[in-house]
Amino acid sequence: MKYLIITFSAFMLIACKKDRETISNHSSADSLTMIRDSVNVDTVADGKILIEVIPFPKEIKECSCYFAKNKADFEAEKYIYADDAGKTAYMKLDGKRLAMNLISSNDMEVDEELSKEIENENYKISVKGKKIKSEEALLFEGTLTIEKADGTVISTPIYGECGC
C-alpha cells in the first residue's frame, strides 16, 4: 500500500509539471509572436492607413527631426517619421517607403510650437508639437495627422526631437 501511494504521488507530480510546462510554453510562444508583430508593423486608428517603423534614413546627413509613437519607441529607435529639417520627410505608409517634400516647417526657429506640412499625390501630413525640453536637441510631444486622397484621416501621438 505504501508503494502504491508513493507511485501515485510521483505520477501526479510529473503529470502536473508536464501540464505547467505545456501551458507556459504555449503562452510564451503567443507573447513572442505578439511582440514580433508589434515591432515590425504598427497600425494606427481603424487600420485604413498603415504606418510602419522605419530605420533612420541614410539620406539625412546633418540637421533633422525624427519621431516615434511614444518615448519608449523613441528610445528603442522605432521611428515612424524623419525629415532633414527643411526639404524632405521620410515615412513608410501602406507598405511603401516614401520620401515627400516638406511644404512648410518651423522646426529650427521654434520657440515652443512645432509645425510641419507635407504633401504628395496620395497623402497630406501634418505634424504639430509642443517643446517639452531644450538641450542639444529640442524634444517634442505632439500629433501626426495623415489624410489620404480618398478622405481617410487618422491621427497618432508622436514623441521625438529636432536638432543638428
C-alpha positions in Angstrom: 0.0 0.0 0.0 2.8 2.4 0.9 4.4 1.8 -2.5 1.1 2.5 -4.2 0.8 5.9 -2.5 4.4 6.8 -3.4 4.0 5.7 -7.0 0.6 7.6 -7.3 2.1 10.8 -5.8 5.1 10.6 -8.1 2.8 10.1 -11.1 0.7 13.2 -10.1 3.8 15.3 -9.6 5.1 14.5 -13.0 1.7 15.0 -14.7 1.2 18.4 -13.1 4.7 19.6 -14.0 4.1 18.5 -17.6 0.8 20.5 -17.8 2.5 23.6 -16.5 5.4 23.4 -19.0 2.9 23.0 -21.8 0.9 26.0 -20.7 3.9 28.2 -20.1 5.5 27.2 -23.5 2.2 27.9 -25.3 1.7 31.4 -23.7 5.4 32.2 -24.3 5.1 31.5 -28.0 2.0 33.7 -28.2 3.8 36.6 -26.5 6.8 36.3 -28.7 4.5 36.4 -31.8 2.7 39.4 -30.5 6.0 41.2 -29.7 7.4 40.4 -33.1 4.3 41.7 -34.8 4.2 45.0 -32.9 7.9 45.7 -33.6 7.6 45.2 -37.4 4.2 46.8 -38.2 2.2 49.4 -36.4 -1.3 50.0 -37.5 -3.0 53.2 -36.4 -6.6 54.1 -35.8 -9.1 51.9 -37.8 -6.5 50.3 -40.0 -7.2 52.2 -43.2 -3.7 53.8 -43.2 -0.8 51.6 -42.2 2.2 53.4 -40.5 5.3 51.3 -40.2 8.5 51.8 -38.3 11.5 53.0 -40.4 15.2 53.0 -39.8 16.8 56.4 -39.6 17.1 57.5 -43.2 20.7 57.3 -44.6 19.9 60.4 -46.8 19.8 62.6 -43.7 23.3 63.9 -43.0 23.0 66.8 -40.6 20.1 68.6 -39.1 16.9 66.5 -38.7 13.7 65.9 -36.9 12.6 62.3 -36.1 9.6 61.0 -34.2 8.2 57.7 -32.8 4.8 57.0 -31.4 5.9 57.4 -27.8 9.0 57.9 -25.6 9.7 54.1 -25.2 9.6 53.6 -29.0 11.8 56.7 -29.5 14.4 55.3 -27.1 14.2 52.0 -29.0 14.8 53.9 -32.3 11.4 52.8 -33.7 10.8 55.9 -35.7 7.7 56.5 -37.8 8.7 59.8 -39.2 12.0 61.6 -40.0 13.0 64.7 -42.0 16.1 66.6 -42.9 14.9 69.8 -41.3 13.8 71.6 -44.4 13.4 69.7 -47.6 12.4 66.0 -47.4 10.3 63.9 -45.0 10.5 60.1 -44.8 7.8 57.7 -43.7 6.6 54.2 -44.6 2.8 54.3 -45.2 0.7 51.5 -46.5 3.7 49.3 -47.1 5.7 51.9 -49.2 8.7 53.9 -48.1 8.1 57.5 -49.1 10.3 60.5 -49.5 8.0 63.5 -49.6 8.6 67.2 -50.0 8.1 69.4 -46.9 5.7 72.3 -47.8 6.3 74.2 -44.6 8.3 73.7 -41.5 9.2 75.9 -38.5 11.3 73.3 -36.6 14.7 75.1 -36.5 13.3 78.5 -35.4 10.9 77.1 -32.8 10.0 78.8 -29.6 7.5 76.4 -28.1 5.5 75.1 -31.0 6.5 72.8 -33.9 4.5 72.7 -37.1 5.2 70.9 -40.4 3.1 70.3 -43.5 4.0 67.5 -46.0 2.1 66.6 -49.1 2.3 64.3 -52.1 -0.3 62.9 -54.6 -1.6 60.3 -52.1 -1.2 61.9 -48.6 -1.4 65.2 -46.8 0.5 65.0 -43.5 0.6 67.5 -40.6 3.0 67.4 -37.7 2.2 69.5 -34.6 4.1 69.5 -31.4 5.0 71.3 -28.2 8.5 71.6 -26.9 9.0 69.6 -23.7 12.8 70.0 -23.2 15.7 72.0 -24.6 19.2 70.5 -24.6 21.5 70.0 -27.6 18.3 68.9 -29.4 14.8 70.1 -28.8 12.4 67.3 -27.5 8.7 67.4 -28.6 5.4 65.7 -28.0 2.6 66.2 -30.4 0.3 64.7 -33.0 0.9 63.4 -36.5 -2.2 63.6 -38.7 -2.4 61.8 -42.1 -5.1 62.4 -44.7 -5.3 60.1 -47.6 -6.5 61.2 -51.0 -9.7 59.1 -50.5 -10.6 61.3 -47.5 -9.5 58.8 -44.8 -7.9 60.8 -41.8 -6.0 59.4 -38.8 -4.0 60.9 -36.0 -1.4 59.4 -33.8 0.6 60.8 -30.9 4.4 61.4 -31.5 7.4 61.9 -29.4 10.8 62.9 -30.8 13.5 65.5 -31.3 14.8 68.1 -33.8 18.4 69.2 -33.8 21.8 69.4 -35.6 
